[in-house]
Amino acid sequence: MQFAKLKTKIDEIQSAYRGMIVDPESLTLTHFGDHWNVSVDTVVSYTYVYTLKSDKQMRDASYQRGITFRLIYDSEQKRWLVSGISDNFINEQTASGWEHKKEVTIPDPIKHVWPNL
């Protein structure tokens, strides 16, 4: 595994979910058996920075990832639950052309830190 080889060279990793762009026109609602299902295309943004042990300089590897979310309605909880995700290979440039896109941003994202790997 590539990460196992790099782990000895990394001092720290910081990561945070920054938000997403949603394409409401991709929304698909289906009913199968007793279950309502929804799928929707998104581009999700993450902050991802790391520090190498050799130079202690913070390096930015932040990225966006195209994801299709699948949800199922739980009638007991009366809420939509994520039932799956998959890569859709949509990038931010493609999402910029979505006519009715909805941008969701996290104003103060929670930062996860993994020190001393």
C-alpha positions, 0 to 999 in steps of 0.5 A, spaced: 500 500 500 502 506 498 500 510 504 504 505 508 510 507 505 509 514 505 507 514 513 514 514 515 515 520 512 509 524 514 509 528 521 502 530 521 495 530 517 490 535 517 483 534 514 476 538 514 470 537 510 468 544 507 462 543 503 459 541 497 455 543 490 449 539 489 445 538 482 438 538 484 437 537 476 440 530 477 435 528 483 432 521 482 426 519 486 424 512 486 419 507 490 421 500 490 417 495 495 416 499 501 422 504 500 423 511 497 430 512 494 433 518 492 440 519 488 443 526 487 450 528 484 455 532 488 462 535 488 464 535 495 470 539 497 475 537 502 481 541 506 487 536 506 494 538 508 500 535 511 507 536 514 513 532 512 518 530 517 524 532 513 522 539 512 516 541 517 513 545 511 505 545 511 503 542 504 496 543 501 493 537 497 486 540 498 481 537 493 474 536 490 471 529 489 465 528 485 460 523 489 453 521 487 449 520 494 444 515 495 439 515 500 433 511 503 427 514 507 426 511 514 419 511 515 420 509 523 425 515 524 421 519 519 428 521 515 432 520 509 438 516 511 445 515 506 444 508 503 451 509 499 455 513 495 459 512 489 464 516 485 461 520 479 467 523 476 464 530 476 469 535 477 468 542 479 469 545 472 463 541 470 459 543 476 460 550 475 455 549 469 450 546 473 444 551 472 440 550 478 446 548 483 446 549 490 452 550 494 453 548 501 459 551 505 461 550 512 463 556 515 467 553 520 469 546 518 471 541 524 479 540 523 481 533 524 488 532 526 493 526 525 499 527 529 506 523 529 504 518 524 
